[in-house]
């Protein structure tokens, strides 16, 4: 029920370690920053209807314009990669619709799909190490 209410009242989703939605808790990887950065950038560049507009490795920031499938609305996605207090590589994502007051859950699903794809890319046997969720 919470997801449904959020889908009709918000046009932004973001990761938060305390999020009640497990899809929106961000990620911590036991993989070096450079590997996570490359995997995140490759994933973003390879995503359909995504255009990477900023990729600043020193700041750990990737900015994307994402177009919706049906109406081609442009939404903004920010991917932040950093090191946490334990030296783990942390990935946080925010997605916001430019148009409208409700996103019908599109932004949360976009974040969840991106993080799932990144998990697959970085898991053992994929391209890197383990993720901790």
C-alpha positions as CSV (number, residue, x, y, z in Angstrom):
1,X,0.0,0.0,0.0
2,X,2.9,2.4,0.8
3,X,4.3,1.9,-2.7
4,X,1.0,2.7,-4.2
5,X,0.6,5.9,-2.2
6,X,4.1,7.0,-3.1
7,X,3.5,6.2,-6.8
8,X,0.6,8.7,-6.8
9,X,2.1,11.4,-4.7
10,X,5.8,11.6,-5.6
11,X,7.9,12.1,-8.7
12,X,11.3,11.3,-7.2
13,X,12.9,8.2,-5.7
14,X,16.3,7.8,-4.2
15,X,18.4,5.3,-2.3
16,X,18.6,5.5,1.5
17,X,20.1,2.9,3.9
18,X,16.9,3.3,6.0
19,X,14.5,3.0,3.2
20,X,11.4,0.8,3.9
21,X,11.7,-0.4,0.3
22,X,14.6,-2.8,0.0
23,X,15.0,-1.9,-3.6
24,X,16.0,1.6,-2.6
25,X,18.8,0.9,-0.1
26,X,21.8,1.5,-2.3
27,X,24.7,-0.9,-2.5
28,X,28.1,-1.5,-0.9
29,X,30.6,-3.6,-2.8
30,X,33.8,-5.2,-1.8
31,X,35.1,-4.2,-5.2
32,X,37.6,-1.4,-5.8
33,X,36.1,2.0,-6.6
34,X,37.6,2.0,-10.2
35,X,35.9,-1.3,-11.0
36,X,32.5,-0.2,-9.6
37,X,32.9,3.1,-11.5
38,X,33.5,1.4,-14.8
39,X,30.7,-1.1,-14.3
40,X,28.2,1.7,-13.4
41,X,29.3,3.8,-16.3
42,X,29.0,0.9,-18.8
43,X,25.7,-0.1,-17.4
44,X,24.3,3.5,-17.7
45,X,25.7,3.9,-21.2
46,X,24.2,0.6,-22.3
47,X,20.7,1.2,-20.9
48,X,18.0,1.8,-23.5
49,X,16.9,5.5,-23.8
50,X,19.6,6.6,-21.3
51,X,22.1,9.3,-22.3
52,X,25.0,10.0,-20.0
53,X,25.5,13.7,-19.8
54,X,28.1,13.9,-17.0
55,X,30.7,11.3,-16.0
56,X,33.1,12.8,-13.4
57,X,35.2,10.0,-11.9
58,X,37.0,12.3,-9.4
59,X,33.7,13.3,-7.9
60,X,32.2,9.8,-8.4
61,X,29.2,11.3,-10.2
62,X,27.3,10.1,-13.2
63,X,24.3,12.1,-14.5
64,X,21.9,10.7,-17.0
65,X,18.9,11.8,-19.0
66,X,16.4,8.9,-19.2
67,X,13.5,9.0,-21.6
68,X,10.3,7.2,-20.8
69,X,9.3,4.5,-23.3
70,X,5.8,5.6,-24.1
71,X,5.7,9.5,-24.0
72,X,9.4,10.1,-24.2
73,X,9.4,12.4,-21.2
74,X,12.9,13.2,-19.9
75,X,13.8,12.2,-16.3
76,X,17.0,12.9,-14.5
77,X,19.1,10.2,-12.9
78,X,22.1,10.8,-10.6
79,X,24.5,8.0,-9.7
80,X,26.9,8.6,-6.9
81,X,29.9,6.3,-6.2
82,X,31.9,6.8,-3.1
83,X,33.8,5.0,-0.3
84,X,32.0,4.4,3.0
85,X,33.6,4.6,6.4
86,X,34.8,0.9,6.1
87,X,36.4,1.4,2.7
88,X,33.6,-0.3,0.8
89,X,32.5,1.1,-2.5
90,X,29.0,2.6,-2.1
91,X,26.5,3.3,-4.9
92,X,23.5,5.6,-4.4
93,X,21.0,6.6,-7.1
94,X,18.4,9.2,-7.4
95,X,15.8,9.5,-10.2
96,X,13.4,12.3,-10.7
97,X,10.7,13.1,-13.3
98,X,10.9,16.5,-14.9
99,X,7.2,16.6,-15.6
100,X,4.2,15.9,-13.3
101,X,3.7,15.4,-9.6
102,X,3.4,11.6,-9.6
103,X,5.6,9.1,-11.4
104,X,3.4,5.9,-10.9
105,X,6.5,4.2,-9.4
106,X,8.7,4.7,-12.5
107,X,11.6,6.2,-10.7
108,X,11.8,3.5,-8.0
109,X,11.6,0.8,-10.6
110,X,14.3,2.5,-12.7
111,X,16.6,2.6,-9.7
112,X,15.9,-1.0,-8.8
113,X,16.6,-2.2,-12.3
114,X,19.8,-0.3,-12.5
115,X,21.1,-1.6,-9.2
116,X,20.1,-5.1,-10.2
117,X,22.0,-4.9,-13.4
118,X,25.0,-3.5,-11.6
119,X,24.8,-6.4,-9.0
120,X,24.8,-8.9,-11.9
121,X,27.8,-7.1,-13.5
122,X,29.8,-7.1,-10.3
123,X,29.0,-10.5,-8.8
124,X,31.6,-13.3,-8.8
125,X,31.7,-14.8,-12.3
126,X,30.4,-11.5,-13.7
127,X,33.0,-8.8,-13.7
128,X,34.1,-8.2,-10.1
129,X,33.5,-9.1,-6.5
130,X,30.6,-9.6,-4.2
131,X,27.9,-7.1,-3.2
132,X,26.5,-6.6,0.2
133,X,22.8,-5.7,0.4
